[in-house]
């Protein structure tokens, strides 16, 4: 069979499986947005460690390295590009906007709002796609710059930030009992712009990365509690 199947990519495959599961739940009516958020965070946790696991293998071939880069970006597209958009659509369903459109024949402004929100979801996914494609296309350039300067940078906001930002919004949504559906879509639009900003951001060191993982873990625990209560 074609492809790589050793331990260096297992976390990436599991992250993808989690993301697809979240999409299934949020688009089929089986679950609610909170279920999608749960799987989004699982993907985020797995993604935080897949690179470290891959680098533990000594003597990786160029094919293995290139495959790892490509498969990671493809998984990120599903988990942090498509899944957050479907979570937003699930929120729309819960908020009743779709229901109102079906029940009412007269134009009352909801249709225009719905179209706008759907456009934001599409823009978000497109921005994630463009960013990940650009990231792959400039891999060698960035590696060369890192060798020369001794410092590695991101350009714009990594799409994996979705695993921290959207769960926080969902937690606030649950605890304050306000309908933050519009806020969720505004966040999607802001993040879409941030994905494409031509601004260099220094990659987090070990301490900063540990702090990010700690924040994600806290959000995950709180979300599990919310899911249990729900």
PyMOL commands that set and color helices and strands:
alter all, ss='L'
color gray80, all
select helices_A, chain A and resi 10-28+33-55+62-95+97-103+110-137+139-149+159-176+181-196+206-229
alter helices_A, ss='H'
color red, helices_A
select strands_A, chain A and resi 153-155+200-202
alter strands_A, ss='S'
color yellow, strands_A
deselect
rebuild
show_as cartoon
